[in-house]
Amino acid sequence: MTAPKELRVSKDRKLLSVTFPGHQPFELPAELLRVASPSAEVQGHSPEQRVTVPGKRNVAILKIEPVGNYAVRITFDDFHDTGIFTWNYLHTLGHEKDERWNAYLAELQEKGLSRDR
């Protein structure tokens, strides 16, 4: 996957717009990026260790830093910053945004968790 031609954080810092060459921009909410962070803290070291992260409805993006030529590190206002978002992962999130969001909401409900706490 080639690098995006543009990464843009909204003024309220709640949305990341990612534009890959030859594609329409993907708009990824900060909340989705945070709860789907590719970090070991969220994903674990196996699918069984993956954590459902509640209480991130109002999370915002503090900063984005390049990691080599293949990824960015996103720092959120809850100071989570250990996920490396590769171009492939951002592209996948863009294409699977609705499915991943609905799966996240279902997990919260199943586990008795909330987007607010």
Buried (B, 14 or more C-beta within 10 A) or exposed (E): EEBBEEBEBBEEBBBBBBBBEEEEBBBBBBBBBBBBBBBEEBBEEEEEEEEBBBBBEEBBBBEBEEEEEEBBBBBBBBEBBBBBBBBEBBBBBBEEBEEBBEEBEEBBEEEEBEBEE
